[in-house]
Amino acid sequence: IGDITVFVGYHLIRAIETAGLQSRLIVGGGVKLPTGEYRRQNDQGERYPFLNQVGTGTTDGLLYANYIGSYRSFGLSVNTSYRRATENTFRNSLAPSTATFASLFYRIPLGTNWQVYPSAQFFYEKTQGEMLEGQPTGEHALNNALLGPGLDLYYKNVSLNTSFQLPVYTAETDHPASAGRLVVSVGYSFNQTKYLLHRKS
């Protein structure tokens, strides 16, 4: 098990009852907890590199905003986030980072319970990388933009989300460039009947 991240969000805009055009704007924050092991060593007693550990040993704070707009079957989702980390017991941390994800999607209903969402997806991330005693080490710096297709499959409350992106921009550094990004995830959505601040209308 790696580091667990918990998010909360609030709808600033929730216009989903209108015919045709719908929009949501969600803002929120989160915290990444140091639940993953970060002290693992090899047979010689040397600690594995920071980013080869299961966890980071740091507590990270995150802020994010997510806009989702759609018109009939076409839609756009844009999510941007900011992350800031504390130091672990070795005084390692990751520098503050920003990430932006955008997905232009099309909804295809297949019967009553199935839905398919093909998409074009864009991902951008920037960070100075690893920090030691509050100073950048120059290791694992990122300034990359990637683009590629995605395909999400929904059956009732279960989802299978896939995407594959290749780099379209990489800032010159003395580190290996990103070769690509492959994401596969499985999700389950609960039917929400109780709301923290408002009752469901």
Contacts in CASP RR format, 6 or more apart in sequence:
PFRMAT RR
TARGET T0000
AUTHOR 0000-0000-0000
METHOD contacts of the structure
MODEL  1
IGDITVFVGYHLIRAIETAGLQSRLIVGGGVKLPTGEYRRQNDQGERYPF
LNQVGTGTTDGLLYANYIGSYRSFGLSVNTSYRRATENTFRNSLAPSTAT
FASLFYRIPLGTNWQVYPSAQFFYEKTQGEMLEGQPTGEHALNNALLGPG
LDLYYKNVSLNTSFQLPVYTAETDHPASAGRLVVSVGYSFNQTKYLLHRK
S
1 35 0 8 1.000
1 36 0 8 1.000
1 54 0 8 1.000
2 35 0 8 1.000
2 36 0 8 1.000
2 37 0 8 1.000
2 54 0 8 1.000
2 55 0 8 1.000
3 32 0 8 1.000
3 33 0 8 1.000
3 34 0 8 1.000
3 35 0 8 1.000
3 36 0 8 1.000
3 55 0 8 1.000
3 56 0 8 1.000
3 57 0 8 1.000
4 32 0 8 1.000
4 33 0 8 1.000
4 35 0 8 1.000
5 30 0 8 1.000
5 31 0 8 1.000
5 32 0 8 1.000
5 33 0 8 1.000
5 60 0 8 1.000
5 62 0 8 1.000
6 30 0 8 1.000
6 31 0 8 1.000
6 33 0 8 1.000
7 28 0 8 1.000
7 29 0 8 1.000
7 30 0 8 1.000
7 62 0 8 1.000
7 64 0 8 1.000
8 28 0 8 1.000
8 29 0 8 1.000
8 30 0 8 1.000
9 26 0 8 1.000
9 27 0 8 1.000
9 28 0 8 1.000
9 29 0 8 1.000
10 26 0 8 1.000
10 27 0 8 1.000
10 28 0 8 1.000
10 197 0 8 1.000
11 24 0 8 1.000
11 25 0 8 1.000
11 26 0 8 1.000
12 25 0 8 1.000
12 26 0 8 1.000
12 27 0 8 1.000
13 23 0 8 1.000
13 24 0 8 1.000
13 25 0 8 1.000
14 24 0 8 1.000
15 21 0 8 1.000
15 22 0 8 1.000
15 23 0 8 1.000
15 24 0 8 1.000
16 22 0 8 1.000
16 23 0 8 1.000
16 24 0 8 1.000
20 70 0 8 1.000
20 71 0 8 1.000
20 72 0 8 1.000
21 69 0 8 1.000
21 70 0 8 1.000
21 71 0 8 1.000
22 69 0 8 1.000
22 70 0 8 1.000
22 71 0 8 1.000
23 67 0 8 1.000
23 68 0 8 1.000
23 69 0 8 1.000
23 70 0 8 1.000
24 66 0 8 1.000
24 67 0 8 1.000
24 68 0 8 1.000
24 69 0 8 1.000
25 65 0 8 1.000
25 66 0 8 1.000
25 67 0 8 1.000
26 65 0 8 1.000
26 66 0 8 1.000
26 67 0 8 1.000
26 68 0 8 1.000
27 64 0 8 1.000
27 65 0 8 1.000
27 66 0 8 1.000
28 63 0 8 1.000
28 64 0 8 1.000
28 65 0 8 1.000
29 61 0 8 1.000
29 62 0 8 1.000
29 63 0 8 1.000
29 64 0 8 1.000
30 61 0 8 1.000
30 62 0 8 1.000
30 63 0 8 1.000
30 64 0 8 1.000
31 59 0 8 1.000
31 60 0 8 1.000
31 61 0 8 1.000
31 62 0 8 1.000
32 56 0 8 1.000
32 58 0 8 1.000
32 59 0 8 1.000
32 60 0 8 1.000
32 61 0 8 1.000
32 62 0 8 1.000
32 83 0 8 1.000
32 85 0 8 1.000
33 59 0 8 1.000
34 55 0 8 1.000
34 56 0 8 1.000
34 57 0 8 1.000
34 58 0 8 1.000
34 59 0 8 1.000
34 88 0 8 1.000
35 55 0 8 1.000
36 53 0 8 1.000
36 54 0 8 1.000
36 55 0 8 1.000
36 56 0 8 1.000
36 57 0 8 1.000
37 53 0 8 1.000
37 54 0 8 1.000
37 55 0 8 1.000
38 50 0 8 1.000
38 53 0 8 1.000
38 54 0 8 1.000
38 55 0 8 1.000
38 56 0 8 1.000
38 57 0 8 1.000
38 88 0 8 1.000
39 47 0 8 1.000
39 53 0 8 1.000
40 47 0 8 1.000
40 48 0 8 1.000
40 53 0 8 1.000
40 54 0 8 1.000
41 47 0 8 1.000
41 48 0 8 1.000
42 48 0 8 1.000
47 90 0 8 1.000
50 56 0 8 1.000
50 92 0 8 1.000
50 130 0 8 1.000
50 139 0 8 1.000
51 130 0 8 1.000
51 140 0 8 1.000
56 85 0 8 1.000
56 88 0 8 1.000
56 92 0 8 1.000
56 93 0 8 1.000
56 94 0 8 1.000
57 88 0 8 1.000
57 89 0 8 1.000
57 92 0 8 1.000
58 85 0 8 1.000
58 86 0 8 1.000
58 87 0 8 1.000
58 88 0 8 1.000
58 92 0 8 1.000
58 93 0 8 1.000
58 94 0 8 1.000
59 85 0 8 1.000
59 86 0 8 1.000
60 83 0 8 1.000
60 84 0 8 1.000
60 85 0 8 1.000
60 86 0 8 1.000
60 94 0 8 1.000
61 83 0 8 1.000
61 84 0 8 1.000
61 85 0 8 1.000
62 81 0 8 1.000
62 82 0 8 1.000
62 83 0 8 1.000
62 84 0 8 1.000
63 81 0 8 1.000
63 82 0 8 1.000
64 79 0 8 1.000
64 80 0 8 1.000
64 81 0 8 1.000
64 82 0 8 1.000
65 79 0 8 1.000
65 80 0 8 1.000
65 81 0 8 1.000
66 77 0 8 1.000
66 78 0 8 1.000
66 79 0 8 1.000
67 76 0 8 1.000
67 77 0 8 1.000
67 78 0 8 1.000
67 79 0 8 1.000
68 75 0 8 1.000
68 76 0 8 1.000
68 77 0 8 1.000
69 75 0 8 1.000
69 76 0 8 1.000
69 77 0 8 1.000
70 76 0 8 1.000
70 107 0 8 1.000
73 106 0 8 1.000
73 107 0 8 1.000
73 108 0 8 1.000
74 104 0 8 1.000
74 105 0 8 1.000
74 106 0 8 1.000
74 107 0 8 1.000
75 104 0 8 1.000
75 105 0 8 1.000
75 106 0 8 1.000
75 107 0 8 1.000
76 102 0 8 1.000
76 103 0 8 1.000
76 104 0 8 1.000
76 105 0 8 1.000
77 101 0 8 1.000
77 102 0 8 1.000
77 103 0 8 1.000
77 105 0 8 1.000
78 100 0 8 1.000
78 101 0 8 1.000
78 102 0 8 1.000
79 100 0 8 1.000
79 101 0 8 1.000
79 102 0 8 1.000
80 98 0 8 1.000
80 99 0 8 1.000
80 100 0 8 1.000
80 101 0 8 1.000
81 98 0 8 1.000
81 99 0 8 1.000
81 100 0 8 1.000
82 96 0 8 1.000
82 97 0 8 1.000
82 98 0 8 1.000
83 94 0 8 1.000
83 96 0 8 1.000
83 97 0 8 1.000
83 98 0 8 1.000
83 99 0 8 1.000
84 96 0 8 1.000
85 93 0 8 1.000
85 94 0 8 1.000
85 95 0 8 1.000
85 96 0 8 1.000
86 93 0 8 1.000
87 93 0 8 1.000
87 131 0 8 1.000
87 133 0 8 1.000
87 134 0 8 1.000
91 132 0 8 1.000
91 133 0 8 1.000
91 134 0 8 1.000
92 130 0 8 1.000
92 131 0 8 1.000
92 132 0 8 1.000
93 130 0 8 1.000
93 131 0 8 1.000
93 134 0 8 1.000
94 127 0 8 1.000
94 129 0 8 1.000
94 130 0 8 1.000
94 131 0 8 1.000
95 127 0 8 1.000
95 128 0 8 1.000
95 129 0 8 1.000
95 130 0 8 1.000
95 131 0 8 1.000
95 136 0 8 1.000
96 127 0 8 1.000
96 128 0 8 1.000
97 125 0 8 1.000
97 126 0 8 1.000
97 127 0 8 1.000
97 129 0 8 1.000
97 142 0 8 1.000
98 125 0 8 1.000
98 126 0 8 1.000
98 127 0 8 1.000
99 123 0 8 1.000
99 124 0 8 1.000
99 125 0 8 1.000
99 126 0 8 1.000
100 122 0 8 1.000
100 123 0 8 1.000
100 124 0 8 1.000
100 125 0 8 1.000
101 121 0 8 1.000
101 122 0 8 1.000
101 123 0 8 1.000
101 124 0 8 1.000
102 121 0 8 1.000
102 122 0 8 1.000
102 123 0 8 1.000
103 119 0 8 1.000
103 120 0 8 1.000
103 121 0 8 1.000
103 122 0 8 1.000
103 150 0 8 1.000
104 119 0 8 1.000
104 120 0 8 1.000
104 121 0 8 1.000
105 117 0 8 1.000
105 118 0 8 1.000
105 119 0 8 1.000
105 120 0 8 1.000
105 152 0 8 1.000
106 117 0 8 1.000
106 118 0 8 1.000
106 119 0 8 1.000
107 115 0 8 1.000
107 116 0 8 1.000
107 117 0 8 1.000
108 115 0 8 1.000
108 116 0 8 1.000
108 117 0 8 1.000
108 118 0 8 1.000
109 115 0 8 1.000
110 116 0 8 1.000
113 155 0 8 1.000
113 156 0 8 1.000
114 153 0 8 1.000
114 154 0 8 1.000
114 155 0 8 1.000
115 153 0 8 1.000
115 154 0 8 1.000
116 151 0 8 1.000
116 152 0 8 1.000
116 153 0 8 1.000
116 154 0 8 1.000
117 151 0 8 1.000
117 152 0 8 1.000
117 153 0 8 1.000
117 154 0 8 1.000
118 149 0 8 1.000
118 150 0 8 1.000
118 151 0 8 1.000
119 149 0 8 1.000
119 150 0 8 1.000
119 151 0 8 1.000
119 152 0 8 1.000
119 163 0 8 1.000
120 147 0 8 1.000
120 148 0 8 1.000
120 149 0 8 1.000
120 150 0 8 1.000
121 147 0 8 1.000
121 148 0 8 1.000
121 149 0 8 1.000
121 150 0 8 1.000
121 163 0 8 1.000
121 165 0 8 1.000
122 145 0 8 1.000
122 146 0 8 1.000
122 147 0 8 1.000
122 148 0 8 1.000
122 165 0 8 1.000
123 145 0 8 1.000
123 146 0 8 1.000
123 147 0 8 1.000
123 165 0 8 1.000
123 181 0 8 1.000
124 144 0 8 1.000
124 145 0 8 1.000
124 146 0 8 1.000
125 142 0 8 1.000
125 143 0 8 1.000
125 144 0 8 1.000
126 142 0 8 1.000
126 143 0 8 1.000
126 144 0 8 1.000
127 140 0 8 1.000
127 141 0 8 1.000
127 142 0 8 1.000
128 136 0 8 1.000
128 138 0 8 1.000
128 141 0 8 1.000
129 136 0 8 1.000
129 137 0 8 1.000
129 138 0 8 1.000
129 139 0 8 1.000
129 140 0 8 1.000
129 141 0 8 1.000
129 142 0 8 1.000
130 136 0 8 1.000
130 137 0 8 1.000
130 138 0 8 1.000
130 139 0 8 1.000
130 140 0 8 1.000
131 137 0 8 1.000
138 175 0 8 1.000
139 175 0 8 1.000
140 175 0 8 1.000
141 173 0 8 1.000
141 175 0 8 1.000
142 178 0 8 1.000
143 170 0 8 1.000
143 171 0 8 1.000
143 173 0 8 1.000
144 167 0 8 1.000
144 169 0 8 1.000
144 170 0 8 1.000
144 171 0 8 1.000
144 177 0 8 1.000
144 178 0 8 1.000
145 167 0 8 1.000
145 168 0 8 1.000
145 169 0 8 1.000
145 170 0 8 1.000
146 165 0 8 1.000
146 166 0 8 1.000
146 167 0 8 1.000
146 168 0 8 1.000
146 178 0 8 1.000
146 180 0 8 1.000
146 181 0 8 1.000
147 165 0 8 1.000
147 166 0 8 1.000
147 168 0 8 1.000
148 163 0 8 1.000
148 164 0 8 1.000
148 165 0 8 1.000
148 166 0 8 1.000
149 163 0 8 1.000
149 164 0 8 1.000
150 162 0 8 1.000
150 163 0 8 1.000
150 164 0 8 1.000
151 162 0 8 1.000
151 163 0 8 1.000
152 159 0 8 1.000
152 160 0 8 1.000
152 161 0 8 1.000
152 162 0 8 1.000
153 159 0 8 1.000
153 160 0 8 1.000
153 161 0 8 1.000
154 160 0 8 1.000
157 188 0 8 1.000
157 189 0 8 1.000
157 190 0 8 1.000
157 191 0 8 1.000
158 186 0 8 1.000
158 187 0 8 1.000
158 188 0 8 1.000
159 186 0 8 1.000
159 187 0 8 1.000
159 188 0 8 1.000
159 189 0 8 1.000
160 184 0 8 1.000
160 185 0 8 1.000
160 186 0 8 1.000
160 187 0 8 1.000
161 183 0 8 1.000
161 184 0 8 1.000
161 185 0 8 1.000
161 186 0 8 1.000
161 187 0 8 1.000
162 183 0 8 1.000
162 184 0 8 1.000
162 185 0 8 1.000
163 181 0 8 1.000
163 182 0 8 1.000
163 183 0 8 1.000
164 180 0 8 1.000
164 181 0 8 1.000
164 182 0 8 1.000
164 183 0 8 1.000
165 180 0 8 1.000
165 181 0 8 1.000
166 180 0 8 1.000
167 177 0 8 1.000
167 178 0 8 1.000
167 179 0 8 1.000
167 180 0 8 1.000
170 177 0 8 1.000
170 178 0 8 1.000
192 200 0 8 1.000
193 200 0 8 1.000
194 200 0 8 1.000
END
